[in-house]
């Protein structure tokens, strides 16, 4: 693999991501999971009958 920084090896070049796309994907998917569980919980609680 050709690198454009003479001080970095091929492994070092592959490690960095200046746009932080991995973090964006993780945060977005975590928020999506929390929202999905909140909707499921809300539907579950609204469909339960009141105890007498």
mmCIF file of the N, C-alpha and C atoms, coordinates in Angstrom:
data_MODEL
# 
_entry.id   MODEL 
# 
loop_
_atom_site.group_PDB 
_atom_site.id 
_atom_site.type_symbol 
_atom_site.label_atom_id 
_atom_site.label_alt_id 
_atom_site.label_comp_id 
_atom_site.label_asym_id 
_atom_site.label_entity_id 
_atom_site.label_seq_id 
_atom_site.pdbx_PDB_ins_code 
_atom_site.Cartn_x 
_atom_site.Cartn_y 
_atom_site.Cartn_z 
_atom_site.occupancy 
_atom_site.B_iso_or_equiv 
_atom_site.pdbx_formal_charge 
_atom_site.auth_seq_id 
_atom_site.auth_comp_id 
_atom_site.auth_asym_id 
_atom_site.auth_atom_id 
_atom_site.pdbx_PDB_model_num 
ATOM 1   N N  . UNK A 1 1  ? 0.838   -1.180 0.000  1.00 0.00 ? 1  UNK A N  1 
ATOM 2   C CA . UNK A 1 1  ? 0.000   0.000  0.000  1.00 0.00 ? 1  UNK A CA 1 
ATOM 3   C C  . UNK A 1 1  ? 0.879   1.238  0.000  1.00 0.00 ? 1  UNK A C  1 
ATOM 4   N N  . UNK A 1 2  ? 0.625   2.128  -0.949 1.00 0.00 ? 2  UNK A N  1 
ATOM 5   C CA . UNK A 1 2  ? 1.411   3.345  -1.038 1.00 0.00 ? 2  UNK A CA 1 
ATOM 6   C C  . UNK A 1 2  ? 0.880   4.380  -0.052 1.00 0.00 ? 2  UNK A C  1 
ATOM 7   N N  . UNK A 1 3  ? 1.790   4.950  0.710  1.00 0.00 ? 3  UNK A N  1 
ATOM 8   C CA . UNK A 1 3  ? 1.385   5.979  1.674  1.00 0.00 ? 3  UNK A CA 1 
ATOM 9   C C  . UNK A 1 3  ? 1.895   7.329  1.203  1.00 0.00 ? 3  UNK A C  1 
ATOM 10  N N  . UNK A 1 4  ? 1.165   8.380  1.550  1.00 0.00 ? 4  UNK A N  1 
ATOM 11  C CA . UNK A 1 4  ? 1.548   9.723  1.162  1.00 0.00 ? 4  UNK A CA 1 
ATOM 12  C C  . UNK A 1 4  ? 2.225   10.473 2.293  1.00 0.00 ? 4  UNK A C  1 
ATOM 13  N N  . UNK A 1 5  ? 2.370   9.836  3.425  1.00 0.00 ? 5  UNK A N  1 
ATOM 14  C CA . UNK A 1 5  ? 3.087   10.427 4.547  1.00 0.00 ? 5  UNK A CA 1 
ATOM 15  C C  . UNK A 1 5  ? 4.320   9.569  4.799  1.00 0.00 ? 5  UNK A C  1 
ATOM 16  N N  . UNK A 1 6  ? 5.502   10.093 4.583  1.00 0.00 ? 6  UNK A N  1 
ATOM 17  C CA . UNK A 1 6  ? 6.708   9.264  4.728  1.00 0.00 ? 6  UNK A CA 1 
ATOM 18  C C  . UNK A 1 6  ? 6.979   8.824  6.160  1.00 0.00 ? 6  UNK A C  1 
ATOM 19  N N  . UNK A 1 7  ? 6.373   9.473  7.148  1.00 0.00 ? 7  UNK A N  1 
ATOM 20  C CA . UNK A 1 7  ? 6.623   9.119  8.544  1.00 0.00 ? 7  UNK A CA 1 
ATOM 21  C C  . UNK A 1 7  ? 5.676   8.052  9.062  1.00 0.00 ? 7  UNK A C  1 
ATOM 22  N N  . UNK A 1 8  ? 4.688   7.656  8.254  1.00 0.00 ? 8  UNK A N  1 
ATOM 23  C CA . UNK A 1 8  ? 3.703   6.676  8.706  1.00 0.00 ? 8  UNK A CA 1 
ATOM 24  C C  . UNK A 1 8  ? 3.799   5.405  7.864  1.00 0.00 ? 8  UNK A C  1 
ATOM 25  N N  . UNK A 1 9  ? 3.556   4.289  8.533  1.00 0.00 ? 9  UNK A N  1 
ATOM 26  C CA . UNK A 1 9  ? 3.508   3.022  7.807  1.00 0.00 ? 9  UNK A CA 1 
ATOM 27  C C  . UNK A 1 9  ? 2.111   2.830  7.231  1.00 0.00 ? 9  UNK A C  1 
ATOM 28  N N  . UNK A 1 10 ? 1.922   1.753  6.485  1.00 0.00 ? 10 UNK A N  1 
ATOM 29  C CA . UNK A 1 10 ? 0.624   1.476  5.880  1.00 0.00 ? 10 UNK A CA 1 
ATOM 30  C C  . UNK A 1 10 ? -0.437  1.233  6.957  1.00 0.00 ? 10 UNK A C  1 
ATOM 31  N N  . UNK A 1 11 ? -0.052  0.589  8.052  1.00 0.00 ? 11 UNK A N  1 
ATOM 32  C CA . UNK A 1 11 ? -0.998  0.331  9.140  1.00 0.00 ? 11 UNK A CA 1 
ATOM 33  C C  . UNK A 1 11 ? -1.415  1.627  9.818  1.00 0.00 ? 11 UNK A C  1 
ATOM 34  N N  . UNK A 1 12 ? -0.468  2.526  10.036 1.00 0.00 ? 12 UNK A N  1 
ATOM 35  C CA . UNK A 1 12 ? -0.790  3.809  10.665 1.00 0.00 ? 12 UNK A CA 1 
ATOM 36  C C  . UNK A 1 12 ? -1.725  4.636  9.791  1.00 0.00 ? 12 UNK A C  1 
ATOM 37  N N  . UNK A 1 13 ? -1.523  4.603  8.511  1.00 0.00 ? 13 UNK A N  1 
ATOM 38  C CA . UNK A 1 13 ? -2.359  5.384  7.601  1.00 0.00 ? 13 UNK A CA 1 
ATOM 39  C C  . UNK A 1 13 ? -3.789  4.868  7.626  1.00 0.00 ? 13 UNK A C  1 
ATOM 40  N N  . UNK A 1 14 ? -3.975  3.575  7.720  1.00 0.00 ? 14 UNK A N  1 
ATOM 41  C CA . UNK A 1 14 ? -5.319  2.998  7.703  1.00 0.00 ? 14 UNK A CA 1 
ATOM 42  C C  . UNK A 1 14 ? -6.082  3.218  9.007  1.00 0.00 ? 14 UNK A C  1 
ATOM 43  N N  . UNK A 1 15 ? -5.414  3.532  10.093 1.00 0.00 ? 15 UNK A N  1 
ATOM 44  C CA . UNK A 1 15 ? -6.076  3.639  11.394 1.00 0.00 ? 15 UNK A CA 1 
ATOM 45  C C  . UNK A 1 15 ? -6.879  4.918  11.537 1.00 0.00 ? 15 UNK A C  1 
ATOM 46  N N  . UNK A 1 16 ? -6.444  6.000  10.976 1.00 0.00 ? 16 UNK A N  1 
ATOM 47  C CA . UNK A 1 16 ? -7.062  7.298  11.220 1.00 0.00 ? 16 UNK A CA 1 
ATOM 48  C C  . UNK A 1 16 ? -8.247  7.528  10.287 1.00 0.00 ? 16 UNK A C  1 
ATOM 49  N N  . UNK A 1 17 ? -9.226  8.236  10.817 1.00 0.00 ? 17 UNK A N  1 
ATOM 50  C CA . UNK A 1 17 ? -10.375 8.645  10.026 1.00 0.00 ? 17 UNK A CA 1 
ATOM 51  C C  . UNK A 1 17 ? -10.741 10.055 10.494 1.00 0.00 ? 17 UNK A C  1 
ATOM 52  N N  . UNK A 1 18 ? -10.330 11.089 9.785  1.00 0.00 ? 18 UNK A N  1 
ATOM 53  C CA . UNK A 1 18 ? -10.540 12.456 10.277 1.00 0.00 ? 18 UNK A CA 1 
ATOM 54  C C  . UNK A 1 18 ? -12.009 12.855 10.346 1.00 0.00 ? 18 UNK A C  1 
ATOM 55  N N  . UNK A 1 19 ? -12.882 12.217 9.575  1.00 0.00 ? 19 UNK A N  1 
ATOM 56  C CA . UNK A 1 19 ? -14.296 12.578 9.605  1.00 0.00 ? 19 UNK A CA 1 
ATOM 57  C C  . UNK A 1 19 ? -15.053 11.827 10.685 1.00 0.00 ? 19 UNK A C  1 
ATOM 58  N N  . UNK A 1 20 ? -14.422 10.910 11.385 1.00 0.00 ? 20 UNK A N  1 
ATOM 59  C CA . UNK A 1 20 ? -15.014 10.162 12.497 1.00 0.00 ? 20 UNK A CA 1 
ATOM 60  C C  . UNK A 1 20 ? -16.295 9.434  12.075 1.00 0.00 ? 20 UNK A C  1 
ATOM 61  N N  . UNK A 1 21 ? -16.264 8.794  10.906 1.00 0.00 ? 21 UNK A N  1 
ATOM 62  C CA . UNK A 1 21 ? -17.449 8.123  10.396 1.00 0.00 ? 21 UNK A CA 1 
ATOM 63  C C  . UNK A 1 21 ? -17.827 6.931  11.266 1.00 0.00 ? 21 UNK A C  1 
ATOM 64  N N  . UNK A 1 22 ? -16.856 6.232  11.841 1.00 0.00 ? 22 UNK A N  1 
ATOM 65  C CA . UNK A 1 22 ? -17.189 5.094  12.700 1.00 0.00 ? 22 UNK A CA 1 
ATOM 66  C C  . UNK A 1 22 ? -17.965 5.558  13.924 1.00 0.00 ? 22 UNK A C  1 
ATOM 67  N N  . UNK A 1 23 ? -17.564 6.654  14.511 1.00 0.00 ? 23 UNK A N  1 
ATOM 68  C CA . UNK A 1 23 ? -18.265 7.185  15.689 1.00 0.00 ? 23 UNK A CA 1 
ATOM 69  C C  . UNK A 1 23 ? -19.669 7.629  15.319 1.00 0.00 ? 23 UNK A C  1 
ATOM 70  N N  . UNK A 1 24 ? -19.813 8.231  14.151 1.00 0.00 ? 24 UNK A N  1 
ATOM 71  C CA . UNK A 1 24 ? -21.145 8.665  13.716 1.00 0.00 ? 24 UNK A CA 1 
ATOM 72  C C  . UNK A 1 24 ? -22.079 7.484  13.562 1.00 0.00 ? 24 UNK A C  1 
ATOM 73  N N  . UNK A 1 25 ? -21.594 6.429  12.963 1.00 0.00 ? 25 UNK A N  1 
ATOM 74  C CA . UNK A 1 25 ? -22.422 5.237  12.768 1.00 0.00 ? 25 UNK A CA 1 
ATOM 75  C C  . UNK A 1 25 ? -22.800 4.630  14.110 1.00 0.00 ? 25 UNK A C  1 
ATOM 76  N N  . UNK A 1 26 ? -21.862 4.540  15.026 1.00 0.00 ? 26 UNK A N  1 
ATOM 77  C CA . UNK A 1 26 ? -22.149 3.955  16.331 1.00 0.00 ? 26 UNK A CA 1 
ATOM 78  C C  . UNK A 1 26 ? -23.147 4.795  17.118 1.00 0.00 ? 26 UNK A C  1 
ATOM 79  N N  . UNK A 1 27 ? -22.960 6.105  17.122 1.00 0.00 ? 27 UNK A N  1 
ATOM 80  C CA . UNK A 1 27 ? -23.868 6.978  17.872 1.00 0.00 ? 27 UNK A CA 1 
ATOM 81  C C  . UNK A 1 27 ? -25.257 6.961  17.251 1.00 0.00 ? 27 UNK A C  1 
ATOM 82  N N  . UNK A 1 28 ? -25.334 7.017  15.923 1.00 0.00 ? 28 UNK A N  1 
ATOM 83  C CA . UNK A 1 28 ? -26.633 7.004  15.248 1.00 0.00 ? 28 UNK A CA 1 
ATOM 84  C C  . UNK A 1 28 ? -27.373 5.700  15.495 1.00 0.00 ? 28 UNK A C  1 
ATOM 85  N N  . UNK A 1 29 ? -26.669 4.581  15.421 1.00 0.00 ? 29 UNK A N  1 
ATOM 86  C CA . UNK A 1 29 ? -27.337 3.302  15.651 1.00 0.00 ? 29 UNK A CA 1 
ATOM 87  C C  . UNK A 1 29 ? -27.745 3.148  17.114 1.00 0.00 ? 29 UNK A C  1 
ATOM 88  N N  . UNK A 1 30 ? -26.948 3.661  18.051 1.00 0.00 ? 30 UNK A N  1 
ATOM 89  C CA . UNK A 1 30 ? -27.320 3.608  19.462 1.00 0.00 ? 30 UNK A CA 1 
ATOM 90  C C  . UNK A 1 30 ? -28.579 4.427  19.720 1.00 0.00 ? 30 UNK A C  1 
ATOM 91  N N  . UNK A 1 31 ? -28.652 5.615  19.139 1.00 0.00 ? 31 UNK A N  1 
ATOM 92  C CA . UNK A 1 31 ? -29.858 6.440  19.295 1.00 0.00 ? 31 UNK A CA 1 
ATOM 93  C C  . UNK A 1 31 ? -31.056 5.740  18.681 1.00 0.00 ? 31 UNK A C  1 
ATOM 94  N N  . UNK A 1 32 ? -30.873 5.109  17.531 1.00 0.00 ? 32 UNK A N  1 
ATOM 95  C CA . UNK A 1 32 ? -31.966 4.386  16.887 1.00 0.00 ? 32 UNK A CA 1 
ATOM 96  C C  . UNK A 1 32 ? -32.475 3.235  17.737 1.00 0.00 ? 32 UNK A C  1 
ATOM 97  N N  . UNK A 1 33 ? -31.570 2.511  18.370 1.00 0.00 ? 33 UNK A N  1 
ATOM 98  C CA . UNK A 1 33 ? -31.976 1.394  19.226 1.00 0.00 ? 33 UNK A CA 1 
ATOM 99  C C  . UNK A 1 33 ? -32.733 1.898  20.445 1.00 0.00 ? 33 UNK A C  1 
ATOM 100 N N  . UNK A 1 34 ? -32.253 2.990  21.055 1.00 0.00 ? 34 UNK A N  1 
ATOM 101 C CA . UNK A 1 34 ? -32.940 3.547  22.221 1.00 0.00 ? 34 UNK A CA 1 
ATOM 102 C C  . UNK A 1 34 ? -34.338 4.022  21.841 1.00 0.00 ? 34 UNK A C  1 
ATOM 103 N N  . UNK A 1 35 ? -34.480 4.679  20.704 1.00 0.00 ? 35 UNK A N  1 
ATOM 104 C CA . UNK A 1 35 ? -35.788 5.146  20.255 1.00 0.00 ? 35 UNK A CA 1 
ATOM 105 C C  . UNK A 1 35 ? -36.706 3.965  19.960 1.00 0.00 ? 35 UNK A C  1 
ATOM 106 N N  . UNK A 1 36 ? -36.186 2.919  19.342 1.00 0.00 ? 36 UNK A N  1 
ATOM 107 C CA . UNK A 1 36 ? -37.001 1.742  19.039 1.00 0.00 ? 36 UNK A CA 1 
ATOM 108 C C  . UNK A 1 36 ? -37.514 1.088  20.324 1.00 0.00 ? 36 UNK A C  1 
ATOM 109 N N  . UNK A 1 37 ? -36.645 0.933  21.326 1.00 0.00 ? 37 UNK A N  1 
ATOM 110 C CA . UNK A 1 37 ? -37.088 0.347  22.592 1.00 0.00 ? 37 UNK A CA 1 
ATOM 111 C C  . UNK A 1 37 ? -38.088 1.255  23.304 1.00 0.00 ? 37 UNK A C  1 
ATOM 112 N N  . UNK A 1 38 ? -37.922 2.570  23.199 1.00 0.00 ? 38 UNK A N  1 
ATOM 113 C CA . UNK A 1 38 ? -38.871 3.493  23.812 1.00 0.00 ? 38 UNK A CA 1 
ATOM 114 C C  . UNK A 1 38 ? -40.244 3.368  23.158 1.00 0.00 ? 38 UNK A C  1 
ATOM 115 N N  . UNK A 1 39 ? -40.282 3.230  21.842 1.00 0.00 ? 39 UNK A N  1 
ATOM 116 C CA . UNK A 1 39 ? -41.557 3.066  21.137 1.00 0.00 ? 39 UNK A CA 1 
ATOM 117 C C  . UNK A 1 39 ? -42.209 1.741  21.503 1.00 0.00 ? 39 UNK A C  1 
ATOM 118 N N  . UNK A 1 40 ? -41.415 0.677  21.565 1.00 0.00 ? 40 UNK A N  1 
ATOM 119 C CA . UNK A 1 40 ? -41.958 -0.634 21.944 1.00 0.00 ? 40 UNK A CA 1 
ATOM 120 C C  . UNK A 1 40 ? -42.514 -0.581 23.366 1.00 0.00 ? 40 UNK A C  1 
ATOM 121 N N  . UNK A 1 41 ? -41.774 0.052  24.284 1.00 0.00 ? 41 UNK A N  1 
ATOM 122 C CA . UNK A 1 41 ? -42.237 0.161  25.670 1.00 0.00 ? 41 UNK A CA 1 
ATOM 123 C C  . UNK A 1 41 ? -43.512 0.991  25.752 1.00 0.00 ? 41 UNK A C  1 
ATOM 124 N N  . UNK A 1 42 ? -43.577 2.083  25.004 1.00 0.00 ? 42 UNK A N  1 
ATOM 125 C CA . UNK A 1 42 ? -44.755 2.942  25.003 1.00 0.00 ? 42 UNK A CA 1 
ATOM 126 C C  . UNK A 1 42 ? -45.975 2.195  24.477 1.00 0.00 ? 42 UNK A C  1 
ATOM 127 N N  . UNK A 1 43 ? -45.816 1.461  23.406 1.00 0.00 ? 43 UNK A N  1 
ATOM 128 C CA . UNK A 1 43 ? -46.927 0.676  22.859 1.00 0.00 ? 43 UNK A CA 1 
ATOM 129 C C  . UNK A 1 43 ? -47.358 -0.406 23.852 1.00 0.00 ? 43 UNK A C  1 
ATOM 130 N N  . UNK A 1 44 ? -46.379 -1.047 24.466 1.00 0.00 ? 44 UNK A N  1 
ATOM 131 C CA . UNK A 1 44 ? -46.694 -2.097 25.443 1.00 0.00 ? 44 UNK A CA 1 
ATOM 132 C C  . UNK A 1 44 ? -47.487 -1.540 26.624 1.00 0.00 ? 44 UNK A C  1 
ATOM 133 N N  . UNK A 1 45 ? -47.067 -0.381 27.142 1.00 0.00 ? 45 UNK A N  1 
ATOM 134 C CA . UNK A 1 45 ? -47.750 0.171  28.311 1.00 0.00 ? 45 UNK A CA 1 
ATOM 135 C C  . UNK A 1 45 ? -49.116 0.751  27.954 1.00 0.00 ? 45 UNK A C  1 
ATOM 136 N N  . UNK A 1 46 ? -49.273 1.278  26.775 1.00 0.00 ? 46 UNK A N  1 
ATOM 137 C CA . UNK A 1 46 ? -50.566 1.850  26.392 1.00 0.00 ? 46 UNK A CA 1 
ATOM 138 C C  . UNK A 1 46 ? -51.610 0.782  26.077 1.00 0.00 ? 46 UNK A C  1 
ATOM 139 N N  . UNK A 1 47 ? -51.175 -0.416 25.698 1.00 0.00 ? 47 UNK A N  1 
ATOM 140 C CA . UNK A 1 47 ? -52.131 -1.459 25.363 1.00 0.00 ? 47 UNK A CA 1 
ATOM 141 C C  . UNK A 1 47 ? -52.543 -2.310 26.577 1.00 0.00 ? 47 UNK A C  1 
ATOM 142 N N  . UNK A 1 48 ? -51.916 -2.100 27.724 1.00 0.00 ? 48 UNK A N  1 
ATOM 143 C CA . UNK A 1 48 ? -52.283 -2.855 28.913 1.00 0.00 ? 48 UNK A CA 1 
ATOM 144 C C  . UNK A 1 48 ? -53.567 -2.282 29.513 1.00 0.00 ? 48 UNK A C  1 
ATOM 145 N N  . UNK A 1 49 ? -54.403 -3.158 30.014 1.00 0.00 ? 49 UNK A N  1 
ATOM 146 C CA . UNK A 1 49 ? -55.633 -2.699 30.658 1.00 0.00 ? 49 UNK A CA 1 
ATOM 147 C C  . UNK A 1 49 ? -55.325 -2.251 32.091 1.00 0.00 ? 49 UNK A C  1 
ATOM 148 N N  . UNK A 1 50 ? -56.147 -1.385 32.628 1.00 0.00 ? 50 UNK A N  1 
ATOM 149 C CA . UNK A 1 50 ? -55.951 -0.893 33.985 1.00 0.00 ? 50 UNK A CA 1 
ATOM 150 C C  . UNK A 1 50 ? -56.329 -1.983 34.994 1.00 0.00 ? 50 UNK A C  1 
ATOM 151 N N  . UNK A 1 51 ? -55.532 -2.157 36.043 1.00 0.00 ? 51 UNK A N  1 
ATOM 152 C CA . UNK A 1 51 ? -55.903 -3.148 37.064 1.00 0.00 ? 51 UNK A CA 1 
ATOM 153 C C  . UNK A 1 51 ? -57.100 -2.656 37.884 1.00 0.00 ? 51 UNK A C  1 
ATOM 154 N N  . UNK A 1 52 ? -57.957 -3.558 38.257 1.00 0.00 ? 52 UNK A N  1 
ATOM 155 C CA . UNK A 1 52 ? -59.143 -3.161 39.023 1.00 0.00 ? 52 UNK A CA 1 
ATOM 156 C C  . UNK A 1 52 ? -58.994 -3.518 40.478 1.00 0.00 ? 52 UNK A C  1 
# 
